[in-house]
Amino acid sequence: MSDIPYSDTPQPDIPVPPQPDWPAPVPETEPEPDNEPDLRPPEPSEPPGDDVPKVG
């Protein structure tokens, strides 16, 4: 009988914090750092192309 009252307390406490904490810091933190490094690599990738024909 002690297992029933214990499960009733953590049930409403678990679905409350994960809801606003999941869709907020997850999609906002992933696209921000992923967009910055993705736009930078394409710029320096062009100069190395000129080094290839110079060696040949």
N, CA and C atoms as a LAMMPS dump frame, in Angstrom:
ITEM: TIMESTEP
0
ITEM: NUMBER OF ATOMS
168
ITEM: BOX BOUNDS ff ff ff
-5.0000000000000000e+02 5.0000000000000000e+02
-5.0000000000000000e+02 5.0000000000000000e+02
-5.0000000000000000e+02 5.0000000000000000e+02
ITEM: ATOMS id mol type element x y z
1 1 1 N 0.845 -1.202 0
2 1 2 C 0 0 0
3 1 3 C 0.887 1.261 0
4 2 1 N 2.138 1.046 0.22
5 2 2 C 3.057 2.203 0.295
6 2 3 C 3.55 2.56 -1.116
7 3 1 N 3.366 1.658 -2.048
8 3 2 C 3.853 1.898 -3.429
9 3 3 C 2.878 2.779 -4.209
10 4 1 N 1.616 2.74 -3.825
11 4 2 C 0.593 3.522 -4.554
12 4 3 C 0.717 5.031 -4.273
13 5 1 N 0.818 5.413 -3.017
14 5 2 C 0.91 6.854 -2.678
15 5 3 C 2.232 7.452 -3.153
16 6 1 N 3.233 6.652 -3.274
17 6 2 C 4.559 7.165 -3.69
18 6 3 C 4.586 7.463 -5.196
19 7 1 N 3.863 6.649 -5.929
20 7 2 C 3.853 6.809 -7.401
21 7 3 C 2.947 7.979 -7.802
22 8 1 N 2.029 8.321 -6.919
23 8 2 C 1.097 9.426 -7.23
24 8 3 C 1.797 10.785 -7.097
25 9 1 N 2.813 10.838 -6.284
26 9 2 C 3.504 12.126 -6.046
27 9 3 C 4.503 12.446 -7.172
28 10 1 N 5.299 11.495 -7.571
29 10 2 C 6.314 11.735 -8.621
30 10 3 C 5.685 11.823 -10.014
31 11 1 N 4.497 11.318 -10.156
32 11 2 C 3.84 11.337 -11.486
33 11 3 C 3.58 12.771 -11.971
34 12 1 N 2.959 13.609 -11.145
35 12 2 C 2.653 14.996 -11.554
36 12 3 C 3.895 15.872 -11.511
37 13 1 N 4.922 15.419 -10.847
38 13 2 C 6.148 16.228 -10.718
39 13 3 C 7.072 15.981 -11.916
40 14 1 N 6.95 14.834 -12.532
41 14 2 C 7.855 14.483 -13.656
42 14 3 C 7.378 15.088 -14.991
43 15 1 N 6.092 14.996 -15.283
44 15 2 C 5.58 15.518 -16.569
45 15 3 C 5.523 17.039 -16.598
46 16 1 N 5.705 17.676 -15.479
47 16 2 C 5.619 19.156 -15.436
48 16 3 C 6.939 19.813 -15.876
49 17 1 N 8.066 19.418 -15.322
50 17 2 C 9.36 20.045 -15.645
51 17 3 C 9.899 19.621 -17.011
52 18 1 N 9.686 18.407 -17.431
53 18 2 C 10.225 17.956 -18.732
54 18 3 C 9.503 18.601 -19.912
55 19 1 N 8.29 19.041 -19.717
56 19 2 C 7.523 19.633 -20.845
57 19 3 C 8.116 20.98 -21.275
58 20 1 N 8.31 21.911 -20.346
59 20 2 C 8.833 23.246 -20.69
60 20 3 C 10.349 23.229 -20.805
61 21 1 N 10.985 22.218 -20.314
62 21 2 C 12.46 22.157 -20.35
63 21 3 C 12.947 21.45 -21.617
64 22 1 N 12.075 20.697 -22.228
65 22 2 C 12.496 19.905 -23.411
66 22 3 C 12.399 20.706 -24.715
67 23 1 N 11.23 21.254 -25.001
68 23 2 C 11.03 21.984 -26.282
69 23 3 C 11.625 23.375 -26.25
70 24 1 N 12.213 23.772 -25.148
71 24 2 C 12.769 25.146 -25.062
72 24 3 C 14.288 25.138 -25.262
73 25 1 N 15.032 24.458 -24.414
74 25 2 C 16.501 24.47 -24.494
75 25 3 C 17.017 23.498 -25.542
76 26 1 N 16.184 22.616 -25.995
77 26 2 C 16.666 21.612 -26.978
78 26 3 C 16.718 22.178 -28.405
79 27 1 N 15.617 22.723 -28.896
80 27 2 C 15.585 23.253 -30.277
81 27 3 C 16.288 24.602 -30.383
82 28 1 N 16.363 25.321 -29.284
83 28 2 C 16.993 26.671 -29.34
84 28 3 C 18.512 26.556 -29.236
85 29 1 N 18.986 25.533 -28.57
86 29 2 C 20.445 25.393 -28.376
87 29 3 C 21.065 24.619 -29.544
88 30 1 N 20.29 23.771 -30.179
89 30 2 C 20.865 22.952 -31.279
90 30 3 C 21.047 23.761 -32.574
91 31 1 N 20.047 24.504 -32.981
92 31 2 C 20.135 25.263 -34.246
93 31 3 C 21.109 26.432 -34.141
94 32 1 N 21.297 26.957 -32.958
95 32 2 C 22.199 28.134 -32.806
96 32 3 C 23.662 27.752 -33.054
97 33 1 N 24.168 26.746 -32.353
98 33 2 C 25.582 26.355 -32.501
99 33 3 C 25.813 25.57 -33.785
100 34 1 N 24.765 25.025 -34.334
101 34 2 C 24.918 24.223 -35.573
102 34 3 C 24.962 25.13 -36.805
103 35 1 N 24.354 26.284 -36.702
104 35 2 C 24.313 27.212 -37.856
105 35 3 C 25.615 28.004 -37.968
106 36 1 N 26.232 28.269 -36.842
107 36 2 C 27.472 29.095 -36.848
108 36 3 C 28.643 28.342 -37.49
109 37 1 N 28.901 27.128 -37.047
110 37 2 C 30.05 26.365 -37.577
111 37 3 C 29.791 25.88 -39.002
112 38 1 N 28.551 25.846 -39.386
113 38 2 C 28.226 25.352 -40.745
114 38 3 C 28.471 26.447 -41.789
115 39 1 N 28.338 27.699 -41.374
116 39 2 C 28.526 28.816 -42.331
117 39 3 C 30.005 29.194 -42.416
118 40 1 N 30.762 28.84 -41.43
119 40 2 C 32.195 29.238 -41.41
120 40 3 C 33.051 28.289 -42.266
121 41 1 N 32.799 27.012 -42.206
122 41 2 C 33.65 26.055 -42.957
123 41 3 C 33.59 26.259 -44.468
124 42 1 N 32.486 26.673 -45.019
125 42 2 C 32.382 26.85 -46.486
126 42 3 C 33.295 27.971 -46.981
127 43 1 N 33.573 28.945 -46.154
128 43 2 C 34.431 30.083 -46.596
129 43 3 C 35.893 29.646 -46.757
130 44 1 N 36.464 29.017 -45.736
131 44 2 C 37.875 28.601 -45.8
132 44 3 C 38.057 27.388 -46.704
133 45 1 N 36.985 26.772 -47.097
134 45 2 C 37.096 25.572 -47.958
135 45 3 C 37.426 25.998 -49.4
136 46 1 N 37.165 27.236 -49.745
137 46 2 C 37.419 27.719 -51.134
138 46 3 C 38.919 27.921 -51.401
139 47 1 N 39.646 28.493 -50.468
140 47 2 C 41.079 28.756 -50.678
141 47 3 C 41.876 27.483 -50.943
142 48 1 N 41.581 26.385 -50.254
143 48 2 C 42.347 25.139 -50.468
144 48 3 C 42.195 24.645 -51.903
145 49 1 N 41.122 24.984 -52.552
146 49 2 C 40.911 24.527 -53.941
147 49 3 C 41.982 25.115 -54.863
148 50 1 N 42.463 26.288 -54.552
149 50 2 C 43.504 26.925 -55.39
150 50 3 C 44.857 26.264 -55.161
151 51 1 N 44.994 25.65 -53.99
152 51 2 C 46.288 25.01 -53.661
153 51 3 C 46.443 23.704 -54.447
154 52 1 N 45.348 23.112 -54.835
155 52 2 C 45.414 21.817 -55.545
156 52 3 C 46.017 21.978 -56.946
157 53 1 N 45.563 22.939 -57.709
158 53 2 C 46.093 23.123 -59.078
159 53 3 C 47.527 23.653 -59.045
160 54 1 N 47.899 24.325 -57.985
161 54 2 C 49.273 24.884 -57.896
162 54 3 C 50.285 23.747 -57.76
163 55 1 N 49.898 22.698 -57.023
164 55 2 C 50.84 21.583 -56.781
165 55 3 C 51.008 20.781 -58.071
166 56 1 N 49.919 20.601 -58.804
167 56 2 C 49.968 19.815 -60.046
168 56 3 C 50.704 20.62 -61.071
